[in-house]
Amino acid sequence: MPDGKQALFNYTRKDGKYRKEYDYMRGLGRGISTFRTTTFYQDDLWAVNGKMDQTDLRHSTETGNWMHMENLKCNNPDSEFFGQNIKPFYAEDDYYNEKNELVTRKGRFDVF
C-alpha cells in the first residue's frame, strides 16, 4: 500500500485483527504471484463474438468463481488504507512514501 504496509494478511479467526468480511484466504486461497496474466487471459478470453459471455460460470464474479484484484480490500487494520479497494500499480519510477522510504522499485508491478 502507499503507506508502505502490507495490504493482505491471513489472520486466524481468533486474532483480534481478524475481520470476517475481509477473510479472502479461506475463500480464494493464498496467491503466490509468480506471474502476471495477459489482458487476453484476464478479459478477452471470456468474450464470445466480441461480447463478454455473462453466462460463463468460470468467469463469473456473481457466483464467486472469479475475482478481480480491484475487488479485494486492504484487510490490514494498521494501514491507513484499511477497507479500501486494492488498485494495481506499475511503477515507472522508484516510488517513495511521504517519509521518503522506498515502497516500490521502478519496473515492478504492485498493488495499492
N, C-alpha and C positions, 0 to 999 in steps of 0.2 A: 504494500500500500504506500501511497506517497509519504506517509508519516514514518516509513521505514519498518513498520511492524508487519508480521506475517498475517495474511488475510484469513486463512482457513486452518482450523485446528480440529483434531479428533478428540474431543473431551469425553471422558467417561460420564455415564449418566449420574454418577454420584459427585462429580466435580461441581463446585459452586459456580463455575463459569459456563456450565452446560445449559444450552437452550434448545428445547425440542424443535422449535421452528427453524433452527439453523443446523440440524443434525444431518449433514449431507453424506457423511462417510458410510453410515449404515444403509442408506438408500442407493448411493451411487458407487460406493467403493472408493478405494484410495487411488487416485490417478498418479501415475509416475512421471508424466510429462517428458517422455523420451523423444517425441516427435510432434510436429505441428501439422495438422491436417491441411489439405489444399482447399481452395474455395470450391473446387468441383466436388470433393467428398463431403464437405460441410453443407453445401447448399444445392449445387446444380444436379448432383446425382439423384436427388429426390424429386426432380421435375419430370413430368411427362408432357411431351409436346410443348415445352417451354413454360408450363404452369406447374406450380408446386402441387404434388399429389397429397391432398389433405386427408385421404382415406388410408394412406400407407402407415400402418401402426408402428413400423420400425423407426419412423422419424417423427413420431407424434409426441409433442410436449404435453398435450392434454392427458394422455394415458400414462405419462411418466416414463416412456421408453426412450426419450431423447431430452437432453438438457443443453441449452446454450450456456456458455460460460458467463455471459452477461446476466443470466437469471440467478446466479449464485449471489449470496450476500455475505459480506465480511462477518464472520462469527467470532471475531476476537474482541471481547469487551474492553480490552486495554487499548484498542485503536480508536482514534477519533472518527474513523470511518465505519465503526460498528453498525451493522444493519443496512449499510448502503450497498448497492449493486457493485459487483466487480466489473471493471472495464479493461479490455485488452489494451496493451500499450507497447508499441515498438519504439525503442529508444534510438533516435537518430543521433543523439549526442549523449555523453555521460549525464546522468540525471542526479541532482543533489536535492536533499530536503532543505527546509528552512534553517537547519542547524549546520548546513554546509557538509553534511555527511553523504557519501556516495550511496545511492539507493540502487541504481541500475546502470550498468555499463553500456556504452554505445554498441548497437547491433543486437542487443538482447531483446527478447520478447517476454514481457512480464504482464502481470495483471495489477490494476489499480482500482 
